[in-house]
Amino acid sequence: MKRALILVALCTSLGLPAAVSAQAGPPGPPGMMPGADRPSPALRAAMEKAHAEAKAAAFAALTPAHAASVQSLIGAVAVGSLDRRAAAAQIDALLTADEKSAITAAAEKAFRTMHAAMGGAGAPPPPPPPDAGPPPERGRFGKPTAGRLLLMFALPPPAMRMTQPMSRSSAAP
């Protein structure tokens, strides 16, 4: 019994500090709470403000008829009756070039504001070699289109995640 108590005491004295230090983690970028994976309230407020301003600017750039059409397409995506990629393509076909450029400019401004709020995390990437060809587009599916940006502005993140297509298994049935 005495040996069991000594063994428990030894495991506790060695295991507890290791468990506490494993939870701390490295410090995140500026504005992040220490040891946490979520932003500080001030950083979160700055991000939400930039998102709201971009959404307002993007929808203000639309004509009333286009705004009504876009809202109906967004509603169809939200209830699940339309795929978000198909909706983005329909929105892109509907918009004029001026509307598309205003939406893209609003999104770029929001991106720069959010990046600055995070302290400009990271240095800019080095320039590519001269024979590298065109630079790669952002994102997995390339640079976001105006239709995709409007969907991202209008639908909250949980709703956007719910509209993602299910991944397919590569195994044969």
TIPA-927317 format. One line per 10 residues: number of its first residue (from 1); their letters; for each residue z, x, y of N, C-alpha, C, O, CB. Coordinates in pm, 1 decimal. Glycine has a CB too. Example, Ala and Ser with C-alpha at 12.3 -4.5 7.8 and 13.67 -1.06 7.14 Angstrom:
! residues 2
1) as) 780.0/1319.0/-569.0/780.0/1230.0/-450.0/780.0/1320.0/-330.0/846.5/1423.6/-331.9/904.6/1130.8/-447.3  708.0/1285.0/-225.0/714.0/1367.0/-106.0/787.0/1290.0/3.0/803.9/1340.9/113.8/572.5/1408.4/-59.8
This chain:
! residues 173
1) mkralilval) 0.0/82.1/-118.2/0.0/0.0/0.0/0.0/86.7/124.8/-68.8/58.6/223.0/119.4/-93.5/-0.4  81.3/195.5/117.8/91.0/285.0/231.9/-44.1/350.9/258.4/-82.8/367.6/374.1/199.7/391.7/208.1  -115.9/388.2/153.7/-247.6/450.1/168.9/-348.7/351.3/229.2/-433.8/390.3/309.1/-298.3/501.4/32.5  -338.9/226.2/191.5/-429.2/125.0/245.0/-408.1/108.2/394.8/-504.8/94.3/469.8/-408.7/-8.9/173.1  -283.2/109.3/439.0/-254.5/97.6/582.2/-307.3/219.5/658.3/-362.5/206.2/767.5/-102.8/81.7/605.6  -289.9/337.4/600.2/-340.4/458.5/664.5/-492.9/453.5/672.3/-550.7/492.4/773.8/-294.0/584.8/587.8  -557.8/406.6/567.6/-703.3/394.9/566.3/-753.0/295.9/671.9/-851.6/322.5/740.6/-751.2/351.9/428.0  -684.8/182.0/684.6/-721.3/82.2/785.6/-701.2/139.6/925.7/-786.7/121.3/1012.3/-637.8/-47.3/767.8  -591.3/207.5/948.9/-563.2/267.2/1079.6/-668.2/373.2/1113.9/-712.6/381.3/1228.4/-421.7/329.4/1081.5  -707.8/453.7/1016.4/-807.8/557.2/1039.0/-944.1/496.1/1070.2/-1012.7/541.2/1161.9/-817.8/648.8/917.1
11) ctslglpaav) -982.9/395.5/995.9/-1112.6/329.3/1020.6/-1114.6/262.5/1157.3/-1215.5/267.1/1227.7/-1142.0/224.8/911.1  -1003.2/200.4/1194.7/-995.7/133.9/1324.9/-1002.5/236.0/1438.1/-1072.0/214.5/1537.4/-866.5/51.1/1335.9  -930.5/346.7/1423.0/-927.7/446.6/1529.8/-1063.2/515.7/1545.4/-1096.9/558.9/1655.7/-819.1/550.5/1502.0  -1140.9/527.1/1438.9/-1272.8/589.7/1448.3/-1382.9/488.9/1478.1/-1478.9/520.5/1548.4/-1304.5/662.9/1320.0  -1369.6/369.1/1425.4/-1476.6/269.8/1438.3/-1477.6/196.8/1570.7/-1585.0/165.1/1621.9/-1465.9/170.4/1329.1  -1360.7/168.7/1628.5/-1353.4/91.4/1751.9/-1419.6/164.2/1869.7/-1499.7/101.8/1939.3/-1208.2/60.8/1785.1  -1391.0/292.4/1895.9/-1459.9/359.2/2007.6/-1611.2/367.1/1986.8/-1687.0/357.4/2083.3/-1404.0/499.7/2026.6  -1655.1/384.3/1864.8/-1798.5/390.2/1837.8/-1864.7/255.6/1865.0/-1975.7/250.6/1917.9/-1824.0/433.2/1692.9  -1797.9/147.5/1829.5/-1853.9/14.3/1853.6/-1859.6/-16.4/2002.5/-1956.4/-76.1/2049.6/-1771.3/-92.6/1781.3  -1756.6/23.7/2077.4/-1755.2/-2.0/2221.3/-1863.8/79.0/2290.8/-1933.3/25.8/2377.4/-1617.4/31.3/2281.1
21) saqagppgpp) -1880.2/205.4/2255.5/-1982.1/288.0/2321.1/-2123.2/243.9/2283.4/-2216.1/263.6/2361.8/-1962.5/435.1/2284.4  -2141.3/185.4/2166.5/-2273.9/137.9/2126.8/-2314.7/14.5/2206.3/-2433.8/-10.8/2224.0/-2276.5/106.7/1977.2  -2217.9/-62.3/2254.3/-2249.0/-182.8/2330.0/-2285.2/-153.7/2474.4/-2353.7/-234.8/2536.7/-2132.9/-277.3/2325.6  -2242.5/-42.5/2529.9/-2263.4/-14.4/2671.3/-2411.5/2.5/2703.3/-2460.1/-58.4/2798.6/-2186.5/110.5/2712.2  -2482.8/81.3/2628.5/-2625.8/100.6/2650.6/-2653.7/181.6/2775.4/-2563.6/203.9/2856.3/-2695.5/-32.7/2659.9  -2777.3/225.9/2792.2/-2812.0/304.9/2909.6/-2822.7/214.6/3032.8/-2848.8/95.0/3020.1/-2944.4/381.1/2886.6  -2802.7/271.5/3151.6/-2816.6/189.8/3271.3/-2961.0/148.4/3291.2/-3052.8/225.6/3263.3/-2765.9/265.0/3394.1  -2981.2/27.0/3339.1/-3115.8/-25.5/3361.3/-3167.9/10.9/3498.7/-3107.5/92.4/3568.4/-3117.4/-176.0/3344.0  -3279.0/-48.5/3538.3/-3334.0/-21.9/3670.0/-3243.6/-77.6/3779.0/-3154.2/-156.8/3749.3/-3473.8/-81.1/3682.1  -3264.5/-38.0/3905.6/-3180.9/-89.1/4013.6/-3184.6/-241.6/4018.0/-3289.1/-302.6/3995.5/-3226.0/-31.2/4147.9
31) gmmpgadrps) -3070.4/-302.3/4047.1/-3061.9/-447.0/4053.1/-3019.4/-510.6/3922.4/-2981.9/-627.8/3919.7/-3192.5/-503.0/4094.6  -3024.6/-435.0/3814.1/-2982.9/-488.1/3684.7/-2833.0/-467.4/3670.0/-2778.1/-367.4/3716.3/-3060.4/-420.0/3567.9  -2767.7/-562.2/3605.4/-2625.4/-548.9/3579.4/-2604.9/-436.0/3478.9/-2680.0/-425.9/3381.8/-2565.0/-682.6/3527.1  -2503.9/-350.4/3500.5/-2481.7/-239.7/3406.1/-2454.0/-290.7/3266.1/-2371.2/-379.6/3246.4/-2365.5/-152.1/3452.7  -2524.0/-233.7/3168.8/-2502.8/-269.4/3029.2/-2555.7/-406.2/2992.2/-2524.4/-456.7/2884.4/-2358.4/-263.3/2997.9  -2634.6/-467.3/3077.7/-2684.9/-602.0/3049.5/-2837.4/-600.5/3050.1/-2900.0/-511.2/3107.1/-2630.7/-704.6/3153.2  -2894.9/-699.7/2986.4/-3039.8/-711.7/2983.0/-3090.0/-815.2/3081.2/-3206.5/-854.4/3075.3/-3086.2/-746.3/2844.1  -3005.7/-859.7/3169.9/-3048.2/-961.0/3266.5/-3029.0/-906.8/3407.9/-2943.0/-821.8/3431.1/-2968.7/-1093.6/3247.0  -3108.1/-955.5/3500.9/-3098.9/-904.7/3638.0/-2973.7/-955.3/3708.6/-2913.4/-1055.0/3668.8/-3222.8/-944.6/3717.4  -2936.8/-884.3/3813.7/-2823.1/-926.8/3894.8/-2859.4/-1056.2/3966.8/-2977.8/-1088.1/3978.6/-2782.1/-816.2/3996.7
41) palraameka) -2761.6/-1130.9/4014.7/-2792.8/-1254.7/4087.4/-2882.2/-1231.5/4208.5/-2968.3/-1314.3/4238.1/-2665.0/-1321.7/4131.9  -2863.1/-1120.1/4279.0/-2945.8/-1092.1/4396.9/-3090.8/-1065.7/4356.7/-3183.2/-1114.7/4421.5/-2889.7/-971.4/4474.6  -3110.6/-988.8/4250.3/-3246.7/-960.4/4204.1/-3312.1/-1088.0/4151.5/-3430.1/-1112.3/4176.5/-3245.6/-851.2/4094.4  -3236.8/-1167.9/4080.1/-3291.2/-1294.0/4027.5/-3332.8/-1386.6/4142.5/-3437.1/-1451.6/4135.8/-3186.9/-1364.8/3936.7  -3250.5/-1392.0/4247.9/-3283.4/-1475.4/4364.1/-3410.5/-1425.0/4433.0/-3494.2/-1504.8/4475.3/-3165.7/-1477.0/4464.2  -3424.8/-1293.4/4444.0/-3545.1/-1236.6/4505.9/-3668.9/-1267.5/4422.5/-3774.5/-1297.9/4478.0/-3530.2/-1084.5/4523.4  -3657.2/-1260.2/4290.0/-3769.7/-1290.9/4201.8/-3807.5/-1438.6/4211.6/-3925.6/-1472.2/4220.1/-3735.4/-1254.3/4056.3  -3707.6/-1526.4/4210.4/-3735.5/-1669.6/4220.2/-3797.7/-1705.0/4354.7/-3885.4/-1791.1/4362.1/-3607.5/-1750.1/4199.2  -3752.3/-1638.5/4461.2/-3808.8/-1663.3/4594.1/-3955.2/-1620.4/4597.7/-4039.9/-1694.1/4648.2/-3728.0/-1588.5/4702.8  -3985.6/-1502.0/4544.8/-4123.9/-1454.8/4542.9/-4211.8/-1548.5/4460.2/-4325.3/-1576.6/4498.6/-4131.3/-1311.7/4487.0
51) haeakaaafa) -4160.6/-1596.9/4347.3/-4236.2/-1689.2/4262.4/-4262.2/-1820.5/4335.5/-4373.4/-1873.1/4331.5/-4160.9/-1715.6/4130.7  -4159.2/-1873.8/4402.5/-4175.1/-2000.3/4474.9/-4274.2/-1986.0/4590.2/-4354.5/-2076.0/4614.5/-4039.6/-2048.7/4527.9  -4268.7/-1873.4/4661.1/-4362.5/-1851.9/4771.9/-4505.7/-1839.3/4720.7/-4598.7/-1891.5/4782.2/-4323.7/-1726.1/4851.6  -4523.6/-1770.5/4608.7/-4658.0/-1755.5/4551.6/-4711.1/-1890.0/4503.9/-4828.7/-1921.2/4522.8/-4656.8/-1654.5/4435.0  -4624.7/-1969.1/4442.4/-4666.0/-2102.3/4396.1/-4707.8/-2189.2/4513.8/-4810.4/-2257.0/4507.7/-4552.1/-2170.5/4317.7  -4628.5/-2187.5/4621.3/-4660.8/-2267.9/4739.7/-4792.0/-2221.9/4802.7/-4874.7/-2304.4/4841.6/-4546.8/-2259.9/4843.0  -4811.2/-2091.2/4812.8/-4934.4/-2039.1/4872.7/-5056.1/-2071.0/4785.7/-5163.0/-2103.7/4837.4/-4923.4/-1887.4/4893.9  -5039.7/-2061.5/4655.2/-5151.6/-2088.3/4565.2/-5193.4/-2234.7/4570.4/-5312.7/-2264.6/4576.0/-5115.0/-2049.7/4422.3  -5097.9/-2325.5/4568.6/-5132.0/-2467.1/4572.4/-5176.3/-2511.7/4711.6/-5251.2/-2608.5/4724.3/-5013.7/-2550.1/4527.0  -5130.6/-2441.7/4816.4/-5175.5/-2474.1/4952.1/-5321.8/-2436.3/4972.3/-5389.5/-2493.6/5057.7/-5088.3/-2402.5/5055.7
61) altpahaasv) -5370.4/-2341.2/4895.0/-5509.2/-2297.1/4907.7/-5608.2/-2396.8/4847.8/-5728.3/-2387.0/4872.8/-5526.5/-2162.3/4841.1  -5559.1/-2492.7/4769.0/-5647.1/-2588.8/4702.4/-5680.4/-2707.0/4794.2/-5599.0/-2748.4/4876.8/-5581.9/-2639.5/4572.9  -5800.0/-2759.2/4777.9/-5834.0/-2883.3/4846.8/-5755.8/-2996.4/4780.8/-5713.1/-2981.9/4666.3/-5988.8/-2911.0/4842.7  -5736.0/-3108.3/4849.8/-5659.7/-3218.0/4788.5/-5719.9/-3268.0/4656.8/-5646.6/-3299.9/4563.2/-5650.2/-3333.4/4885.5  -5852.0/-3274.6/4649.6/-5915.3/-3321.0/4525.4/-5893.4/-3220.9/4412.3/-5864.5/-3259.6/4299.0/-6066.1/-3343.8/4547.0  -5907.1/-3093.6/4443.4/-5885.3/-2991.4/4340.9/-5738.5/-2986.5/4300.2/-5707.2/-2967.3/4182.7/-5931.1/-2853.6/4391.4  -5648.2/-3003.9/4397.2/-5504.9/-3002.2/4364.8/-5470.5/-3115.2/4268.4/-5391.8/-3095.9/4175.8/-5419.8/-3014.1/4493.3  -5528.7/-3232.7/4289.6/-5502.4/-3345.6/4199.6/-5557.2/-3317.5/4060.0/-5491.5/-3346.6/3960.1/-5564.5/-3475.0/4255.7  -5677.7/-3261.0/4053.3/-5736.6/-3228.8/3923.0/-5654.7/-3122.7/3849.7/-5631.8/-3133.1/3729.2/-5881.1/-3180.7/3940.2  -5610.6/-3019.9/3924.2/-5530.5/-2913.3/3863.7/-5398.0/-2969.9/3813.5/-5353.3/-2935.0/3704.2/-5505.5/-2798.8/3965.3
71) qsligavavg) -5335.0/-3056.7/3891.8/-5207.9/-3115.2/3849.3/-5224.2/-3198.8/3722.6/-5136.4/-3198.7/3636.3/-5149.3/-3201.1/3961.3  -5336.3/-3270.0/3711.1/-5356.5/-3349.4/3589.0/-5377.7/-3258.8/3467.6/-5330.7/-3290.0/3358.2/-5477.1/-3444.3/3605.8  -5447.7/-3147.7/3486.1/-5466.6/-3053.0/3375.5/-5333.3/-2987.3/3337.1/-5305.0/-2967.5/3218.9/-5570.4/-2944.5/3414.1  -5252.9/-2954.3/3437.0/-5121.6/-2895.0/3409.2/-5033.9/-2995.1/3334.9/-4960.7/-2957.6/3243.4/-5052.6/-2849.6/3540.5  -5040.9/-3121.1/3373.4/-4965.6/-3224.5/3303.0/-5008.9/-3238.2/3158.1/-4926.2/-3258.2/3069.1/-4981.1/-3357.2/3373.5  -5140.4/-3227.3/3134.6/-5190.7/-3235.6/2997.5/-5141.3/-3118.4/2913.5/-5111.5/-3135.2/2795.3/-5343.5/-3239.6/2997.0  -5132.2/-2999.5/2973.7/-5079.4/-2882.8/2901.5/-4930.9/-2902.2/2873.8/-4882.9/-2870.8/2764.9/-5102.6/-2751.9/2982.5  -4858.3/-2954.1/2972.5/-4713.2/-2971.7/2958.3/-4677.6/-3068.6/2845.5/-4577.9/-3048.6/2776.0/-4653.6/-3021.7/3089.4  -4758.2/-3173.4/2826.9/-4727.8/-3268.8/2719.6/-4789.5/-3227.9/2586.8/-4763.0/-3290.3/2484.0/-4776.6/-3407.3/2757.4  -4871.1/-3123.9/2588.3/-4926.9/-3072.3/2463.9/-5059.0/-3132.1/2423.0/-5103.7/-3109.7/2310.5/-4831.5/-3093.1/2356.2
81) sldrraaaaq) -5123.3/-3207.5/2510.4/-5251.7/-3267.3/2472.7/-5370.4/-3176.5/2504.2/-5483.9/-3208.5/2468.7/-5269.4/-3400.0/2543.5  -5344.9/-3062.8/2571.1/-5452.0/-2969.0/2604.8/-5401.3/-2827.0/2587.9/-5291.1/-2794.4/2632.0/-5503.2/-2992.0/2749.6  -5480.7/-2743.2/2524.7/-5448.2/-2602.7/2506.3/-5449.6/-2533.5/2641.7/-5535.4/-2562.2/2725.1/-5547.2/-2534.9/2408.4  -5355.2/-2442.4/2664.3/-5347.5/-2380.0/2795.6/-5466.8/-2290.4/2826.4/-5503.6/-2275.6/2942.9/-5221.2/-2300.3/2806.1  -5527.3/-2230.9/2725.3/-5647.1/-2149.2/2751.2/-5764.1/-2237.2/2792.4/-5840.7/-2201.2/2881.8/-5684.7/-2066.3/2626.4  -5778.3/-2351.6/2728.1/-5884.1/-2445.0/2765.7/-5858.5/-2500.2/2905.5/-5951.7/-2517.0/2984.2/-5894.1/-2560.2/2663.5  -5731.6/-2528.4/2936.4/-5698.1/-2577.8/3070.1/-5727.3/-2472.6/3176.0/-5780.5/-2505.2/3282.1/-5550.8/-2619.4/3076.7  -5693.6/-2347.1/3149.0/-5721.6/-2239.6/3245.3/-5871.5/-2226.3/3267.7/-5915.2/-2205.0/3380.8/-5663.0/-2105.3/3196.0  -5950.7/-2238.6/3161.8/-6096.1/-2230.5/3175.9/-6149.3/-2347.2/3258.1/-6239.0/-2329.2/3340.5/-6163.3/-2228.0/3038.1  -6094.6/-2467.3/3236.2/-6137.8/-2583.1/3314.4/-6098.9/-2568.6/3460.9/-6175.2/-2605.9/3549.9/-6078.0/-2711.2/3257.0
91) idalltadek) -5980.3/-2514.6/3485.6/-5936.4/-2492.7/3623.3/-6026.1/-2389.6/3690.9/-6066.7/-2407.7/3805.7/-5788.6/-2446.7/3627.2  -6057.1/-2281.5/3619.7/-6145.4/-2179.3/3676.5/-6282.6/-2235.4/3710.4/-6341.0/-2198.4/3812.2/-6160.3/-2063.0/3579.8  -6334.3/-2323.5/3627.2/-6464.9/-2383.8/3654.0/-6459.7/-2478.4/3773.5/-6560.3/-2498.1/3841.7/-6514.6/-2458.8/3530.9  -6344.6/-2535.9/3798.6/-6327.6/-2633.4/3905.8/-6314.1/-2567.3/4043.3/-6362.4/-2621.4/4142.7/-6205.9/-2719.3/3878.1  -6249.6/-2452.3/4049.5/-6215.6/-2389.3/4177.2/-6334.9/-2321.0/4243.0/-6428.3/-2276.7/4176.2/-6105.1/-2288.6/4157.0  -6328.9/-2313.7/4376.9/-6429.0/-2239.5/4452.5/-6388.0/-2092.2/4456.2/-6275.8/-2057.4/4419.1/-6444.7/-2297.3/4597.2  -6478.4/-2007.1/4500.5/-6450.2/-1863.5/4508.4/-6337.7/-1835.3/4608.0/-6254.4/-1747.9/4584.1/-6577.1/-1786.0/4548.5  -6334.8/-1908.6/4719.4/-6228.6/-1888.0/4818.6/-6092.3/-1926.9/4762.1/-5993.1/-1857.9/4785.4/-6257.7/-1969.0/4946.0  -6087.5/-2035.9/4688.7/-5961.7/-2078.2/4628.6/-5914.3/-1975.7/4525.4/-5795.9/-1942.8/4519.4/-5977.1/-2216.6/4563.4  -6006.9/-1926.4/4445.4/-5970.3/-1826.4/4344.4/-5914.9/-1700.3/4409.2/-5814.8/-1645.4/4363.1/-6091.4/-1791.3/4257.3
101) saitaaaeka) -5980.0/-1654.0/4516.3/-5932.8/-1531.3/4581.2/-5797.4/-1552.9/4648.2/-5714.5/-1462.0/4648.3/-6035.3/-1482.6/4684.6  -5772.9/-1671.7/4705.7/-5642.8/-1699.5/4767.7/-5532.1/-1704.0/4662.4/-5421.8/-1655.0/4686.7/-5647.6/-1832.7/4845.2  -5560.2/-1761.9/4547.0/-5461.6/-1769.5/4438.4/-5430.4/-1629.7/4386.0/-5314.4/-1595.3/4363.6/-5513.2/-1859.9/4323.3  -5534.6/-1549.7/4366.7/-5514.9/-1413.2/4318.6/-5436.9/-1330.3/4419.3/-5350.5/-1251.4/4381.0/-5649.2/-1347.2/4289.5  -5466.7/-1347.6/4548.4/-5394.5/-1274.2/4652.5/-5247.2/-1313.9/4655.6/-5160.8/-1228.1/4673.7/-5458.5/-1299.0/4789.8  -5217.5/-1441.7/4638.5/-5078.3/-1486.9/4635.6/-5003.9/-1426.9/4516.6/-4887.8/-1387.6/4528.9/-5071.8/-1640.4/4629.9  -5070.1/-1419.8/4402.8/-5006.7/-1361.8/4283.6/-4983.5/-1212.0/4301.6/-4878.2/-1160.5/4264.0/-5093.4/-1387.1/4158.6  -5081.1/-1142.2/4358.7/-5064.5/-998.4/4380.8/-4951.4/-970.5/4479.1/-4875.4/-875.3/4461.7/-5194.9/-936.9/4432.3  -4940.7/-1054.2/4582.8/-4831.8/-1037.7/4680.0/-4697.4/-1058.6/4611.0/-4603.3/-982.8/4634.5/-4847.8/-1137.0/4798.7  -4687.5/-1159.8/4526.8/-4563.2/-1184.8/4454.1/-4530.7/-1068.6/4361.1/-4414.9/-1028.2/4349.8/-4572.9/-1315.5/4374.2
111) frtmhaamgg) -4632.5/-1014.9/4294.6/-4610.7/-901.2/4204.4/-4556.8/-781.6/4282.1/-4462.4/-715.9/4238.1/-4741.8/-863.0/4131.6  -4616.8/-753.2/4398.2/-4570.1/-639.6/4479.1/-4427.5/-663.2/4528.3/-4346.3/-570.6/4529.6/-4664.4/-616.3/4599.3  -4396.3/-786.9/4568.8/-4261.6/-819.1/4616.2/-4159.8/-801.9/4504.0/-4053.0/-744.6/4525.7/-4256.4/-962.8/4671.2  -4191.7/-850.8/4385.0/-4100.7/-837.6/4271.2/-4083.4/-692.3/4231.8/-3972.8/-649.6/4198.6/-4151.8/-918.1/4152.1  -4191.1/-616.4/4235.3/-4184.5/-474.7/4200.1/-4097.3/-400.1/4300.3/-4018.3/-314.0/4261.7/-4326.1/-412.8/4195.1  -4110.8/-432.5/4428.9/-4028.8/-368.4/4531.4/-3881.9/-408.3/4517.3/-3793.1/-326.0/4539.5/-4080.2/-405.0/4671.3  -3855.6/-534.3/4480.4/-3717.7/-580.0/4462.2/-3649.8/-507.9/4346.9/-3528.3/-487.9/4348.5/-3714.5/-730.3/4438.3  -3727.3/-469.4/4247.8/-3671.6/-396.3/4134.5/-3657.7/-248.1/4165.4/-3621.5/-169.9/4077.4/-3758.4/-415.8/4011.2  -3685.4/-209.0/4287.0/-3672.2/-69.1/4325.1/-3795.6/10.8/4292.5/-3788.4/133.2/4282.0/-3553.7/-7.9/4257.5  -3909.0/-54.8/4276.2/-4032.4/16.8/4244.6/-4019.1/94.9/4115.8/-4061.3/210.2/4107.5/-4070.3/110.4/4358.1
121) agappppppp) -3960.4/32.2/4015.3/-3928.2/100.0/3889.5/-4045.2/179.7/3835.8/-4151.7/125.3/3806.8/-3883.9/-0.4/3786.0  -4023.8/308.1/3823.1/-4126.1/395.5/3765.8/-4224.2/447.9/3868.0/-4251.4/383.6/3969.4/-4200.8/323.3/3659.3  -4275.8/563.1/3840.4/-4376.3/623.4/3926.8/-4512.6/564.3/3894.0/-4533.9/515.3/3783.1/-4378.0/777.5/3910.9  -4605.6/568.4/3989.9/-4738.7/518.1/3958.3/-4803.8/603.0/3850.3/-4775.9/722.5/3840.5/-4826.5/515.5/4083.7  -4889.6/543.4/3769.7/-4952.3/620.6/3663.2/-5046.0/726.0/3720.8/-5099.4/708.4/3830.4/-5028.7/528.2/3567.8  -5066.1/834.4/3648.3/-5156.9/937.6/3698.2/-5300.9/886.5/3697.6/-5335.2/797.3/3620.0/-5145.1/1066.1/3613.2  -5384.2/942.8/3783.8/-5523.6/897.3/3785.4/-5593.0/933.0/3654.1/-5563.4/1036.2/3593.9/-5599.7/959.5/3904.8  -5685.8/847.2/3609.6/-5755.4/876.7/3484.0/-5853.9/991.5/3503.3/-5894.5/1021.4/3615.6/-5829.1/751.4/3431.9  -5891.6/1055.1/3393.8/-5992.1/1161.2/3404.8/-6125.4/1103.3/3452.7/-6151.8/984.8/3432.5/-6010.4/1233.2/3268.8  -6209.3/1185.4/3515.9/-6334.3/1133.9/3571.9/-6428.2/1070.6/3469.9/-6506.2/982.4/3505.9/-6405.9/1244.0/3641.0
131) dagpppergr) -6423.4/1112.2/3345.1/-6515.2/1059.5/3244.8/-6451.5/951.1/3157.4/-6500.5/922.9/3048.0/-6565.3/1172.3/3157.3  -6341.4/889.6/3205.9/-6268.3/792.7/3125.4/-6331.6/653.9/3125.6/-6296.8/571.8/3040.8/-6127.2/783.1/3174.6  -6421.4/625.5/3215.6/-6481.7/493.2/3222.3/-6400.4/401.3/3310.7/-6313.7/447.7/3384.7/-6495.3/433.4/3083.2  -6427.2/270.1/3304.4/-6354.1/176.8/3390.8/-6208.3/166.4/3348.8/-6176.8/182.4/3230.9/-6419.4/38.1/3387.8  -6117.2/139.2/3445.4/-5975.7/126.8/3409.1/-5952.0/1.1/3326.9/-6022.2/-98.5/3344.4/-5887.5/125.1/3534.8  -5853.8/4.7/3237.4/-5825.9/-114.5/3157.1/-5766.4/-224.6/3243.7/-5699.8/-198.0/3343.8/-5730.4/-80.7/3041.3  -5791.7/-347.6/3203.7/-5736.5/-462.3/3276.1/-5591.4/-481.8/3235.5/-5548.8/-437.7/3128.7/-5819.1/-591.3/3248.4  -5515.3/-549.1/3323.0/-5375.4/-575.7/3292.6/-5364.2/-686.3/3188.8/-5450.3/-773.7/3178.6/-5298.4/-613.6/3419.9  -5257.3/-680.3/3113.0/-5226.9/-787.5/3019.3/-5304.3/-777.3/2889.1/-5400.9/-702.0/2877.2/-5254.6/-919.2/3082.9  -5259.7/-853.9/2793.7/-5320.9/-852.0/2661.8/-5459.0/-915.0/2663.3/-5545.9/-876.3/2585.3/-5232.5/-923.6/2562.0
141) fgkptagrll) -5479.8/-1011.5/2751.4/-5607.6/-1080.6/2757.3/-5683.9/-1045.5/2884.4/-5769.9/-1122.2/2927.8/-5586.5/-1230.8/2748.8  -5654.0/-931.8/2943.9/-5720.4/-890.9/3066.7/-5647.4/-942.7/3188.6/-5540.1/-1002.2/3178.5/-5863.7/-939.1/3067.9  -5706.5/-919.6/3302.4/-5647.0/-962.4/3428.0/-5642.6/-1114.9/3431.7/-5741.1/-1180.3/3397.5/-5726.3/-906.2/3549.0  -5528.8/-1172.5/3473.1/-5518.7/-1318.9/3473.3/-5618.1/-1382.9/3569.4/-5641.2/-1332.6/3679.4/-5377.2/-1361.7/3510.1  -5675.9/-1493.0/3526.9/-5768.2/-1567.0/3611.6/-5687.5/-1659.2/3702.1/-5567.2/-1676.7/3683.0/-5870.6/-1647.6/3526.5  -5754.6/-1717.6/3800.3/-5686.8/-1808.8/3892.0/-5630.4/-1929.5/3817.0/-5520.9/-1975.9/3848.8/-5783.3/-1855.1/4002.3  -5703.0/-1980.6/3718.9/-5653.5/-2093.9/3640.9/-5528.3/-2058.3/3562.6/-5433.5/-2136.6/3555.9/-5760.9/-2143.2/3546.0  -5528.7/-1940.6/3504.1/-5411.0/-1896.4/3429.3/-5292.4/-1873.9/3522.1/-5178.6/-1905.4/3487.2/-5442.0/-1768.0/3351.8  -5319.3/-1818.8/3641.6/-5211.7/-1798.1/3738.2/-5151.5/-1930.7/3783.2/-5029.5/-1942.4/3794.9/-5263.1/-1720.3/3859.2  -5235.8/-2030.9/3808.5/-5183.5/-2161.8/3848.2/-5096.3/-2221.8/3737.9/-4993.1/-2282.7/3766.3/-5299.0/-2257.5/3882.1
151) lmfalpppam) -5137.2/-2204.7/3613.6/-5054.2/-2253.5/3502.9/-4920.4/-2180.2/3498.4/-4816.4/-2241.9/3475.5/-5127.9/-2236.7/3369.0  -4922.9/-2049.2/3520.1/-4798.3/-1972.7/3518.5/-4707.6/-2012.0/3634.2/-4585.4/-2014.4/3619.2/-4827.9/-1823.2/3524.1  -4766.8/-2043.0/3750.4/-4684.9/-2085.3/3863.8/-4625.1/-2223.2/3840.7/-4510.1/-2247.7/3877.1/-4767.5/-2085.2/3991.9  -4701.1/-2312.7/3781.2/-4659.9/-2453.0/3770.6/-4564.0/-2479.8/3655.6/-4473.3/-2562.1/3668.8/-4780.6/-2539.8/3754.8  -4582.5/-2412.2/3544.0/-4498.2/-2438.8/3427.1/-4384.8/-2337.9/3419.8/-4409.2/-2218.2/3434.5/-4581.6/-2434.8/3297.5  -4261.8/-2382.2/3397.5/-4151.4/-2288.3/3381.8/-4169.9/-2206.1/3253.6/-4239.1/-2249.7/3161.6/-4016.1/-2363.5/3379.4  -4108.5/-2088.1/3247.2/-4126.5/-2002.1/3129.0/-4101.4/-2069.7/2994.6/-4178.4/-2045.6/2901.7/-4036.4/-1885.3/3140.0  -3997.9/-2153.4/2978.5/-3981.5/-2218.4/2847.0/-4100.9/-2307.2/2811.5/-4141.7/-2312.7/2695.5/-3853.2/-2302.1/2845.2  -4156.4/-2376.2/2910.3/-4272.5/-2461.6/2883.4/-4394.5/-2377.5/2848.9/-4474.0/-2415.9/2763.1/-4302.8/-2551.3/3004.2  -4410.0/-2262.9/2915.1/-4522.5/-2174.2/2883.1/-4509.2/-2121.6/2740.2/-4608.3/-2112.0/2667.8/-4529.6/-2056.1/2983.6
161) rmtqpmsrss) -4387.2/-2087.8/2699.9/-4368.0/-2039.0/2562.5/-4398.0/-2147.4/2460.4/-4448.5/-2118.7/2351.9/-4225.2/-1988.1/2543.4  -4367.2/-2271.6/2494.4/-4392.4/-2381.5/2401.4/-4541.9/-2408.1/2384.6/-4583.7/-2464.1/2283.2/-4322.4/-2508.2/2449.6  -4622.9/-2368.4/2483.1/-4765.9/-2393.5/2474.5/-4841.7/-2278.8/2409.7/-4963.4/-2287.2/2393.2/-4821.4/-2419.5/2611.3  -4771.7/-2171.0/2372.3/-4839.4/-2059.4/2307.9/-4887.2/-2100.8/2170.4/-4816.3/-2170.6/2097.8/-4747.0/-1937.3/2298.3  -5007.8/-2058.0/2133.9/-5055.1/-2090.2/1999.6/-4970.2/-2018.7/1894.4/-4924.9/-1906.2/1915.7/-5203.6/-2051.9/1983.9  -4950.1/-2083.6/1784.1/-4873.2/-2024.2/1675.1/-4949.6/-1906.1/1617.3/-5072.1/-1909.2/1606.4/-4843.2/-2128.7/1565.1  -4875.7/-1802.3/1580.5/-4942.7/-1686.5/1521.0/-4985.7/-1722.4/1378.6/-4918.1/-1797.1/1307.9/-4848.9/-1560.7/1521.2  -5096.9/-1668.2/1340.3/-5149.8/-1696.3/1206.1/-5112.1/-1584.6/1111.2/-5109.7/-1467.5/1148.9/-5303.1/-1713.7/1209.5  -5083.7/-1620.5/991.9/-5051.4/-1521.9/890.1/-5180.5/-1459.0/841.2/-5282.4/-1526.5/826.8/-4972.6/-1585.7/772.9  -5175.2/-1329.7/815.9/-5294.7/-1261.8/764.7/-5305.9/-1272.4/612.8/-5407.8/-1237.4/553.3/-5293.3/-1114.9/806.0
171) aap) -5197.6/-1322.1/551.8/-5199.8/-1334.9/405.2/-5282.0/-1457.0/364.9/-5282.6/-1558.2/435.0/-5055.4/-1345.9/348.3  -5350.3/-1446.9/253.5/-5428.9/-1559.2/202.5/-5335.5/-1667.0/149.7/-5231.2/-1634.7/92.9/-5526.6/-1512.9/91.7  -5370.5/-1795.4/167.1/-5280.5/-1902.7/119.6/-5270.4/-1907.9/-30.9/-5199.0/-1992.3/-85.1/-5327.5/-2037.0/170.3
